[in-house]
Amino acid sequence: MRELVFATNNQHKTQEVRNLLLNDYNVLNLNDIGCTTDIPETGSTFAENATLKSSYVVEHYHMDCFADDSGLEVEALNQEPGIFSARYSGVRDDQANLTLVLQKMEGQTNRKARFRTVISLMRGGENFLFEGIVNGTIRETPTGAQGFGYDPIFVPDGYDHSFAEMSMEQKNRISHRALAMKELISFLKEQKQV
């Protein structure tokens, strides 16, 4: 069975991917390969940041790897917070970041936003990119206690409740990360047949 590294330390995300690629790949995470480095995300796009992470593993551990980067883009804020979603307020604090977005959105009638994920797969010296996008709107006040980050203020198109009001299973079926992962997994399964 071929080995593939997912550049994350999140055990939940790792297990999800393992279940999806069962019998095709042995999916390892950064912890499994002994990588304790906080890989710098100094790119100016989601694709660049994902590629920095996947190429770091290939360069230092000589193993095929995929990595993701994602965030919230709000139309009225010129696509902010974007790549700075995790530290929009200057610190890694979900509540502070969410509060700042709501403050900047005060009085805005255009509430359009989207969540984007880009996955970079470094394999055989090539970089393959996969993208997932969920369009929606920004609520004026947070609702729901599930999820994390901006989930309490993001309502995906076609729904009347926020990501934070959905079960993890429901969110994972329609989320930006799920859509990008589906693309990656289809690609990997196709390659396996070749």
Short mmCIF file of the C-alpha atoms (twelve columns), coordinates in Angstrom:
data_MODEL
# 
_entry.id   MODEL 
# 
loop_
_atom_site.group_PDB 
_atom_site.id 
_atom_site.type_symbol 
_atom_site.label_atom_id 
_atom_site.label_alt_id 
_atom_site.label_comp_id 
_atom_site.label_asym_id 
_atom_site.label_seq_id 
_atom_site.Cartn_x 
_atom_site.Cartn_y 
_atom_site.Cartn_z 
_atom_site.pdbx_PDB_model_num 
ATOM 1   C CA . MET A 1   0.000   0.000  0.000   1 
ATOM 2   C CA . ARG A 2   1.396   3.423  -0.950  1 
ATOM 3   C CA . GLU A 3   2.073   5.959  1.779   1 
ATOM 4   C CA . LEU A 4   0.800   9.510  1.571   1 
ATOM 5   C CA . VAL A 5   1.382   12.288 4.116   1 
ATOM 6   C CA . PHE A 6   -1.357  14.758 5.051   1 
ATOM 7   C CA . ALA A 7   0.465   17.878 6.320   1 
ATOM 8   C CA . THR A 8   -1.659  18.290 9.452   1 
ATOM 9   C CA . ASN A 9   -1.526  17.408 13.138  1 
ATOM 10  C CA . ASN A 10  -5.310  17.228 13.362  1 
ATOM 11  C CA . GLN A 11  -6.153  13.601 14.197  1 
ATOM 12  C CA . HIS A 12  -9.845  14.053 13.306  1 
ATOM 13  C CA . LYS A 13  -9.027  15.332 9.793   1 
ATOM 14  C CA . THR A 14  -6.444  12.543 9.357   1 
ATOM 15  C CA . GLN A 15  -8.944  9.837  10.322  1 
ATOM 16  C CA . GLU A 16  -11.570 11.218 7.942   1 
ATOM 17  C CA . VAL A 17  -9.135  11.004 5.030   1 
ATOM 18  C CA . ARG A 18  -7.945  7.535  6.108   1 
ATOM 19  C CA . ASN A 19  -11.552 6.310  6.025   1 
ATOM 20  C CA . LEU A 20  -12.063 7.770  2.545   1 
ATOM 21  C CA . LEU A 21  -8.859  6.237  1.147   1 
ATOM 22  C CA . LEU A 22  -9.166  2.914  2.957   1 
ATOM 23  C CA . ASN A 23  -7.425  0.060  1.084   1 
ATOM 24  C CA . ASP A 24  -5.823  2.499  -1.385  1 
ATOM 25  C CA . TYR A 25  -3.312  4.500  0.672   1 
ATOM 26  C CA . ASN A 26  -1.747  4.471  4.106   1 
ATOM 27  C CA . VAL A 27  -2.382  8.087  5.166   1 
ATOM 28  C CA . LEU A 28  0.113   9.521  7.677   1 
ATOM 29  C CA . ASN A 29  0.083   12.938 9.352   1 
ATOM 30  C CA . LEU A 30  2.966   15.185 10.474  1 
ATOM 31  C CA . ASN A 31  3.023   13.563 13.905  1 
ATOM 32  C CA . ASP A 32  3.359   10.092 12.335  1 
ATOM 33  C CA . ILE A 33  6.490   11.119 10.403  1 
ATOM 34  C CA . GLY A 34  8.055   12.991 13.338  1 
ATOM 35  C CA . CYS A 35  7.647   16.478 11.839  1 
ATOM 36  C CA . THR A 36  7.326   18.981 14.694  1 
ATOM 37  C CA . THR A 37  8.182   22.068 12.626  1 
ATOM 38  C CA . ASP A 38  5.587   24.835 12.419  1 
ATOM 39  C CA . ILE A 39  5.789   25.098 8.628   1 
ATOM 40  C CA . PRO A 40  5.681   28.819 7.707   1 
ATOM 41  C CA . GLU A 41  2.727   29.981 5.615   1 
ATOM 42  C CA . THR A 42  4.261   33.031 3.954   1 
ATOM 43  C CA . GLY A 43  2.426   32.808 0.612   1 
ATOM 44  C CA . SER A 44  0.020   35.443 -0.684  1 
ATOM 45  C CA . THR A 45  -2.671  32.939 -1.756  1 
ATOM 46  C CA . PHE A 46  -4.273  29.770 -0.379  1 
ATOM 47  C CA . ALA A 47  -2.586  27.795 -3.172  1 
ATOM 48  C CA . GLU A 48  0.862   29.157 -2.278  1 
ATOM 49  C CA . ASN A 49  0.427   28.371 1.425   1 
ATOM 50  C CA . ALA A 50  -0.827  24.838 0.751   1 
ATOM 51  C CA . THR A 51  2.097   24.277 -1.642  1 
ATOM 52  C CA . LEU A 52  4.626   25.576 0.916   1 
ATOM 53  C CA . LYS A 53  3.417   22.939 3.388   1 
ATOM 54  C CA . SER A 54  3.285   20.021 0.954   1 
ATOM 55  C CA . SER A 55  6.658   20.836 -0.631  1 
ATOM 56  C CA . TYR A 56  8.286   21.165 2.826   1 
ATOM 57  C CA . VAL A 57  7.381   17.554 3.604   1 
ATOM 58  C CA . VAL A 58  8.572   16.319 0.206   1 
ATOM 59  C CA . GLU A 59  11.870  18.203 0.567   1 
ATOM 60  C CA . HIS A 60  12.618  17.145 4.166   1 
ATOM 61  C CA . TYR A 61  10.976  13.705 4.389   1 
ATOM 62  C CA . HIS A 62  11.014  12.532 0.738   1 
ATOM 63  C CA . MET A 63  7.399   11.363 0.843   1 
ATOM 64  C CA . ASP A 64  4.392   12.273 -1.317  1 
ATOM 65  C CA . CYS A 65  2.272   14.799 0.557   1 
ATOM 66  C CA . PHE A 66  -0.856  16.899 0.399   1 
ATOM 67  C CA . ALA A 67  -1.714  20.001 2.423   1 
ATOM 68  C CA . ASP A 68  -4.612  22.409 2.569   1 
ATOM 69  C CA . ASP A 69  -5.124  26.078 3.288   1 
ATOM 70  C CA . SER A 70  -8.479  27.734 3.644   1 
ATOM 71  C CA . GLY A 71  -10.318 30.788 4.866   1 
ATOM 72  C CA . LEU A 72  -13.261 33.135 4.647   1 
ATOM 73  C CA . GLU A 73  -13.544 35.762 1.897   1 
ATOM 74  C CA . VAL A 74  -16.085 38.557 2.421   1 
ATOM 75  C CA . GLU A 75  -17.042 40.503 -0.705  1 
ATOM 76  C CA . ALA A 76  -17.684 43.851 1.052   1 
ATOM 77  C CA . LEU A 77  -14.279 43.605 2.796   1 
ATOM 78  C CA . ASN A 78  -12.322 43.150 -0.463  1 
ATOM 79  C CA . GLN A 79  -12.151 39.372 0.135   1 
ATOM 80  C CA . GLU A 80  -10.748 39.768 3.670   1 
ATOM 81  C CA . PRO A 81  -9.872  38.029 5.928   1 
ATOM 82  C CA . GLY A 82  -8.710  35.564 3.221   1 
ATOM 83  C CA . ILE A 83  -5.335  33.980 3.925   1 
ATOM 84  C CA . PHE A 84  -5.259  35.815 7.260   1 
ATOM 85  C CA . SER A 85  -8.492  34.160 8.477   1 
ATOM 86  C CA . ALA A 86  -6.854  32.363 11.427  1 
ATOM 87  C CA . ARG A 87  -5.104  35.524 12.689  1 
ATOM 88  C CA . TYR A 88  -7.324  38.315 11.351  1 
ATOM 89  C CA . SER A 89  -7.423  40.132 14.694  1 
ATOM 90  C CA . GLY A 90  -3.650  39.823 15.061  1 
ATOM 91  C CA . VAL A 91  -3.852  36.673 17.201  1 
ATOM 92  C CA . ARG A 92  -5.063  33.086 16.790  1 
ATOM 93  C CA . ASP A 93  -8.389  33.649 18.527  1 
ATOM 94  C CA . ASP A 94  -11.634 32.529 16.867  1 
ATOM 95  C CA . GLN A 95  -13.843 34.875 18.901  1 
ATOM 96  C CA . ALA A 96  -11.643 37.951 18.333  1 
ATOM 97  C CA . ASN A 97  -11.472 37.226 14.578  1 
ATOM 98  C CA . LEU A 98  -15.235 36.733 14.284  1 
ATOM 99  C CA . THR A 99  -15.916 39.921 16.285  1 
ATOM 100 C CA . LEU A 100 -13.615 41.945 14.015  1 
ATOM 101 C CA . VAL A 101 -15.430 40.735 10.883  1 
ATOM 102 C CA . LEU A 102 -18.798 41.677 12.430  1 
ATOM 103 C CA . GLN A 103 -17.476 45.132 13.404  1 
ATOM 104 C CA . LYS A 104 -16.193 45.768 9.879   1 
ATOM 105 C CA . MET A 105 -19.512 44.567 8.430   1 
ATOM 106 C CA . GLU A 106 -21.646 46.951 10.505  1 
ATOM 107 C CA . GLY A 107 -24.001 48.872 8.198   1 
ATOM 108 C CA . GLN A 108 -23.049 46.778 5.135   1 
ATOM 109 C CA . THR A 109 -25.955 45.638 2.988   1 
ATOM 110 C CA . ASN A 110 -23.784 43.362 0.834   1 
ATOM 111 C CA . ARG A 111 -23.405 40.287 3.085   1 
ATOM 112 C CA . LYS A 112 -22.005 37.936 0.390   1 
ATOM 113 C CA . ALA A 113 -19.081 35.748 1.418   1 
ATOM 114 C CA . ARG A 114 -17.475 32.415 0.622   1 
ATOM 115 C CA . PHE A 115 -15.303 29.818 2.289   1 
ATOM 116 C CA . ARG A 116 -12.445 28.544 0.097   1 
ATOM 117 C CA . THR A 117 -10.067 25.612 0.500   1 
ATOM 118 C CA . VAL A 118 -7.146  24.826 -1.783  1 
ATOM 119 C CA . ILE A 119 -5.308  21.500 -1.522  1 
ATOM 120 C CA . SER A 120 -1.816  21.015 -2.910  1 
ATOM 121 C CA . LEU A 121 -0.734  17.448 -3.697  1 
ATOM 122 C CA . MET A 122 3.011   17.058 -4.312  1 
ATOM 123 C CA . ARG A 123 3.574   13.751 -6.022  1 
ATOM 124 C CA . GLY A 124 6.296   12.494 -8.327  1 
ATOM 125 C CA . GLY A 125 7.808   15.981 -8.545  1 
ATOM 126 C CA . GLU A 126 4.521   17.545 -9.690  1 
ATOM 127 C CA . ASN A 127 2.100   19.833 -7.846  1 
ATOM 128 C CA . PHE A 128 -1.631  19.197 -8.343  1 
ATOM 129 C CA . LEU A 129 -4.154  21.720 -6.972  1 
ATOM 130 C CA . PHE A 130 -7.771  21.075 -5.938  1 
ATOM 131 C CA . GLU A 131 -10.256 23.722 -4.814  1 
ATOM 132 C CA . GLY A 132 -13.522 23.748 -2.903  1 
ATOM 133 C CA . ILE A 133 -15.791 26.808 -2.559  1 
ATOM 134 C CA . VAL A 134 -19.013 27.323 -0.601  1 
ATOM 135 C CA . ASN A 135 -20.870 30.584 -1.240  1 
ATOM 136 C CA . GLY A 136 -23.052 32.141 1.410   1 
ATOM 137 C CA . THR A 137 -23.781 35.208 3.515   1 
ATOM 138 C CA . ILE A 138 -22.592 36.752 6.777   1 
ATOM 139 C CA . ARG A 139 -25.095 36.926 9.647   1 
ATOM 140 C CA . GLU A 140 -25.328 40.073 11.737  1 
ATOM 141 C CA . THR A 141 -25.062 38.059 14.952  1 
ATOM 142 C CA . PRO A 142 -23.533 34.639 15.660  1 
ATOM 143 C CA . THR A 143 -25.827 31.605 15.952  1 
ATOM 144 C CA . GLY A 144 -25.083 28.013 16.910  1 
ATOM 145 C CA . ALA A 145 -22.495 26.310 19.071  1 
ATOM 146 C CA . GLN A 146 -21.033 23.705 16.696  1 
ATOM 147 C CA . GLY A 147 -17.960 24.095 14.505  1 
ATOM 148 C CA . PHE A 148 -15.237 26.690 14.940  1 
ATOM 149 C CA . GLY A 149 -13.853 29.900 13.490  1 
ATOM 150 C CA . TYR A 150 -16.381 31.884 11.485  1 
ATOM 151 C CA . ASP A 151 -18.980 29.068 11.422  1 
ATOM 152 C CA . PRO A 152 -21.473 30.944 13.689  1 
ATOM 153 C CA . ILE A 153 -21.780 33.865 11.232  1 
ATOM 154 C CA . PHE A 154 -21.637 31.997 7.887   1 
ATOM 155 C CA . VAL A 155 -24.868 30.781 6.277   1 
ATOM 156 C CA . PRO A 156 -24.261 28.690 3.136   1 
ATOM 157 C CA . ASP A 157 -26.449 29.416 0.099   1 
ATOM 158 C CA . GLY A 158 -29.591 27.266 0.086   1 
ATOM 159 C CA . TYR A 159 -29.736 27.040 3.897   1 
ATOM 160 C CA . ASP A 160 -31.280 29.231 6.568   1 
ATOM 161 C CA . HIS A 161 -28.923 28.276 9.386   1 
ATOM 162 C CA . SER A 162 -25.220 28.828 9.997   1 
ATOM 163 C CA . PHE A 163 -22.466 26.218 9.776   1 
ATOM 164 C CA . ALA A 164 -22.378 26.348 13.603  1 
ATOM 165 C CA . GLU A 165 -26.023 25.207 13.739  1 
ATOM 166 C CA . MET A 166 -25.321 22.134 11.587  1 
ATOM 167 C CA . SER A 167 -24.149 18.758 12.782  1 
ATOM 168 C CA . MET A 168 -20.528 17.982 11.915  1 
ATOM 169 C CA . GLU A 169 -21.793 15.309 9.515   1 
ATOM 170 C CA . GLN A 170 -24.064 17.770 7.683   1 
ATOM 171 C CA . LYS A 171 -21.363 20.454 7.471   1 
ATOM 172 C CA . ASN A 172 -18.784 17.918 6.249   1 
ATOM 173 C CA . ARG A 173 -21.065 16.966 3.345   1 
ATOM 174 C CA . ILE A 174 -21.230 20.510 1.953   1 
ATOM 175 C CA . SER A 175 -18.147 22.327 3.278   1 
ATOM 176 C CA . HIS A 176 -15.394 23.871 1.162   1 
ATOM 177 C CA . ARG A 177 -12.864 21.423 2.632   1 
ATOM 178 C CA . ALA A 178 -15.128 18.442 1.853   1 
ATOM 179 C CA . LEU A 179 -15.523 19.598 -1.761  1 
ATOM 180 C CA . ALA A 180 -11.755 20.004 -2.245  1 
ATOM 181 C CA . MET A 181 -11.120 16.621 -0.561  1 
ATOM 182 C CA . LYS A 182 -13.627 14.933 -2.909  1 
ATOM 183 C CA . GLU A 183 -11.658 16.279 -5.885  1 
ATOM 184 C CA . LEU A 184 -8.368  15.061 -4.391  1 
ATOM 185 C CA . ILE A 185 -9.742  11.615 -3.539  1 
ATOM 186 C CA . SER A 186 -11.260 11.137 -7.026  1 
ATOM 187 C CA . PHE A 187 -7.881  12.060 -8.520  1 
ATOM 188 C CA . LEU A 188 -6.009  9.629  -6.246  1 
ATOM 189 C CA . LYS A 189 -8.426  6.787  -6.955  1 
ATOM 190 C CA . GLU A 190 -8.174  7.472  -10.706 1 
ATOM 191 C CA . GLN A 191 -4.361  7.413  -10.507 1 
ATOM 192 C CA . LYS A 192 -4.514  4.125  -8.619  1 
ATOM 193 C CA . GLN A 193 -6.274  2.559  -11.629 1 
ATOM 194 C CA . VAL A 194 -3.561  3.715  -14.066 1 
# 
